[in-house]
Amino acid sequence: MLFKYLFIITLIILFVPPVRRFVFYLLVGRQLVKQQKQQAASRGGRREGEIRVENRPGKETNTHFKGGDYVDYEEVK
């Protein structure tokens, strides 16, 4: 008896698009909207495409680095 009801509910969810959309919204939609709001709030007032460079607090760099290996290249025209 219980199996019969579960089977009917599963068929309705699988084959009726409005019911499927509603179930998806219940399971995922609210959390998705919540994440989008958090993302918008964490961006602050920055505009889209704006670049922001944050300098990391660096450690003292007294490594005496004198360069890397020389690599031959051929200019392609």
C-alpha positions in Angstrom: 0.0 0.0 0.0 2.7 2.5 0.9 4.8 1.4 -2.1 1.8 2.2 -4.3 1.6 5.8 -3.0 5.3 6.3 -3.3 5.3 5.0 -6.8 2.4 7.4 -7.8 4.2 10.4 -6.2 7.4 9.5 -8.0 5.6 9.3 -11.4 3.9 12.6 -10.8 7.2 14.3 -9.9 8.9 12.7 -13.0 6.3 13.4 -15.6 4.5 16.6 -14.6 6.8 19.6 -15.2 5.2 22.2 -12.9 5.4 19.7 -10.0 9.0 19.0 -10.9 9.9 22.7 -10.9 8.2 23.2 -7.5 10.0 20.3 -6.0 13.3 21.6 -7.4 12.6 25.0 -5.9 11.9 23.5 -2.5 15.1 21.4 -2.6 17.6 23.8 -4.3 16.0 27.1 -5.2 15.8 28.7 -1.8 19.4 27.8 -1.0 20.5 29.1 -4.5 18.8 32.5 -3.9 20.4 32.7 -0.5 23.8 32.1 -1.9 23.3 34.7 -4.6 22.3 37.3 -2.0 25.4 36.5 0.1 27.6 36.7 -3.0 26.2 40.1 -3.9 26.7 41.4 -0.3 30.3 40.2 -0.2 31.2 42.0 -3.4 30.6 45.2 -1.6 30.0 48.2 -3.9 32.4 47.1 -6.7 31.2 47.3 -10.2 31.3 44.4 -12.7 34.7 44.3 -14.4 36.4 46.4 -11.8 39.9 45.0 -10.9 41.1 45.2 -7.3 44.7 44.2 -6.4 45.5 43.4 -2.8 49.1 43.3 -1.8 50.0 40.4 0.3 52.1 41.2 3.3 55.4 39.8 2.0 58.3 38.3 3.9 61.7 39.8 3.5 63.0 38.8 0.1 66.8 38.7 0.3 67.2 35.7 -1.9 69.7 37.3 -4.3 67.8 35.9 -7.3 69.8 36.7 -10.4 67.3 35.5 -13.1 66.2 32.3 -14.7 67.4 30.1 -17.6 67.7 31.5 -21.1 65.2 30.1 -23.5 65.8 30.4 -27.3 62.8 31.5 -29.2 62.0 32.0 -32.9 60.0 35.0 -34.0 56.9 34.0 -36.0 55.5 36.4 -38.5 
